[in-house]
Amino acid sequence: MISSAQIVPSSYTFTETYHIKDPNLEYIFKLLLSEIQTGNQNGKLFIENIVSILASHFAKNYSKEQSTGLVENVSGFTRKELEKALYYIDKNLSKNVTIDKFAEEFGISKFNFIKKFKSSTNVTPHQFIIKKKLDRSKNLLKEDSLSLTDITYMLNFSDQSHFSNSFKKMYGMTPSEFRRTIQ
């Protein structure tokens, strides 16, 4: 894991920390778990990027060394920028936030944002956002009180057809079929 983060020192001494409340670490593990649960749908490079982010975060925040010697991603986001982008996307998932708004948040053009994001994650921001929405929809579908229209609206899909088609493409079944399998 450490070598995948391109860390210069050959060894690290890590602090013994238990019961950590680290939202970034939690988010990285959730992203990794989600990818594993979907059968590594985004491919090997996506998983490798997640592991690299995990290793970088872990080494930077939980090692006893002063400097991690991490090599930043030249064509993509830096580690901190990627963490910020992932957090910002997650925070605004149910809002109608455009790629232009994300780019504006980083003070770069839409084209550069897309290029850096894809270089860092191996998927476009749009693909990442749709996947995150669909992952969240699986939890919402467990709530019998929510209709498909409610979920479509909550996750800001353009319409129920778009939501259903995207869900079926991702999981091989419609949201209604998924709901029936979990009941």
C-alpha positions in Angstrom: 0.0 0.0 0.0 2.8 2.4 0.9 4.7 1.8 -2.3 1.6 2.5 -4.4 1.6 6.0 -2.9 5.1 6.6 -4.3 6.5 7.4 -0.8 10.2 8.0 -0.8 11.4 6.5 2.6 11.8 2.8 2.7 10.1 2.4 6.1 7.7 4.3 8.4 6.9 4.2 12.0 3.2 4.6 12.6 1.5 5.9 15.7 -0.7 3.5 17.6 -4.0 5.3 17.4 -7.3 3.6 18.1 -10.9 4.7 17.8 -10.0 7.5 15.4 -12.6 9.9 14.1 -11.3 10.7 10.7 -14.0 11.6 8.1 -11.5 11.6 5.2 -10.3 8.1 6.1 -13.9 7.0 6.5 -14.8 8.4 3.1 -11.8 6.7 1.4 -12.8 3.3 3.0 -16.4 3.8 1.9 -15.3 4.6 -1.6 -13.1 1.4 -1.6 -15.9 -0.7 -0.1 -18.4 0.6 -2.7 -16.1 -0.2 -5.5 -15.5 -3.7 -4.2 -19.2 -4.3 -3.7 -19.9 -3.3 -7.3 -17.4 -5.9 -8.5 -14.6 -3.4 -9.3 -16.8 -1.9 -12.1 -14.5 1.0 -12.7 -11.4 -1.2 -13.2 -8.1 -1.9 -11.7 -6.7 1.6 -12.1 -9.6 3.1 -10.1 -8.9 0.7 -7.2 -5.2 1.5 -7.4 -5.9 5.2 -7.2 -8.1 4.7 -4.1 -5.4 2.6 -2.5 -2.9 5.3 -3.3 -5.1 8.0 -1.8 -5.5 5.8 1.3 -1.8 5.2 1.6 -1.0 8.8 1.2 -3.5 9.9 3.7 -2.5 7.2 6.2 1.2 8.0 5.9 0.7 11.8 6.1 -1.6 11.7 9.1 -0.6 8.7 11.1 3.2 8.3 10.7 5.8 9.7 13.1 8.0 11.1 10.3 7.8 14.8 9.8 7.8 14.7 6.0 6.2 12.0 4.0 8.1 12.7 0.8 5.0 12.1 -1.3 5.1 12.6 -5.0 2.2 14.7 -6.2 0.2 13.7 -9.3 1.5 16.1 -11.9 -1.3 15.8 -14.4 -4.1 15.4 -11.9 -5.1 16.9 -8.5 -2.8 16.9 -5.6 -3.8 14.7 -2.8 -5.4 17.5 -0.9 -7.2 18.8 -4.0 -8.6 15.4 -4.7 -9.8 15.0 -1.1 -11.4 18.4 -1.4 -13.1 17.5 -4.7 -14.4 14.2 -3.3 -15.7 15.9 -0.2 -17.3 18.8 -2.2 -19.0 16.3 -4.5 -20.3 14.2 -1.6 -21.5 17.3 0.2 -23.4 18.6 -2.8 -24.6 15.3 -4.3 -28.3 16.0 -3.9 -28.0 19.6 -5.2 -28.0 20.8 -8.7 -24.3 21.6 -8.8 -22.8 21.6 -12.3 -19.2 20.7 -13.3 -18.8 24.5 -13.9 -19.5 25.1 -10.2 -17.0 22.4 -9.1 -14.4 24.0 -11.4 -15.2 27.5 -10.0 -14.7 26.1 -6.5 -11.1 25.2 -7.6 -10.5 28.4 -9.6 -9.8 26.5 -12.8 -11.6 26.0 -16.1 -14.2 23.3 -16.5 -11.9 21.6 -19.0 -9.0 21.5 -16.6 -11.2 20.3 -13.7 -12.5 17.4 -15.8 -8.9 16.6 -17.0 -7.4 16.7 -13.5 -10.3 14.7 -12.0 -10.2 12.0 -14.6 -6.4 11.8 -14.3 -6.8 11.4 -10.5 -9.7 8.9 -10.4 -9.8 7.3 -13.9 -13.4 8.4 -14.4 -15.0 11.7 -15.4 -16.6 13.9 -12.7 -20.0 13.1 -14.3 -19.4 9.3 -14.1 -18.3 9.6 -10.5 -21.3 11.7 -9.5 -23.8 9.3 -11.2 -22.1 6.4 -9.4 -22.2 8.2 -6.0 -25.9 9.0 -6.6 -26.7 5.4 -7.5 -24.8 4.1 -4.5 -26.9 6.5 -2.3 -30.1 5.4 -4.0 -29.6 1.8 -2.9 -29.9 3.0 0.7 -32.9 5.2 -0.1 -34.6 2.3 -1.9 -34.6 0.4 1.5 -37.1 3.0 2.8 -40.6 1.8 1.8 -42.0 5.3 2.5 -40.0 6.8 -0.4 -41.3 6.5 -3.9 -39.1 6.3 -6.9 -40.2 9.8 -7.8 -39.1 11.0 -4.3 -35.7 9.3 -4.7 -35.3 10.8 -8.2 -36.0 14.2 -6.8 -33.8 13.8 -3.7 -30.8 12.8 -5.8 -31.5 15.4 -8.4 -31.8 13.1 -11.4 -33.3 14.9 -14.4 -36.3 12.5 -14.4 -37.4 9.0 -13.2 -36.5 7.4 -16.5 -32.9 8.7 -16.3 -32.7 7.4 -12.7 -34.1 4.0 -13.6 -32.0 3.6 -16.8 -28.8 4.6 -15.0 -29.6 2.2 -12.1 -30.3 -0.7 -14.4 -27.1 0.0 -16.4 -25.0 0.1 -13.1 -26.6 -2.8 -11.2 -28.3 -4.9 -13.9 -31.8 -4.4 -12.5 -34.3 -1.5 -12.2 -34.8 0.3 -8.9 -38.2 -1.4 -8.5 -36.6 -4.9 -9.0 -33.8 -4.0 -6.5 -36.4 -2.9 -4.0 -38.3 -6.2 -4.3 -35.0 -8.2 -3.8 -34.3 -6.4 -0.5 -37.8 -6.7 1.0 
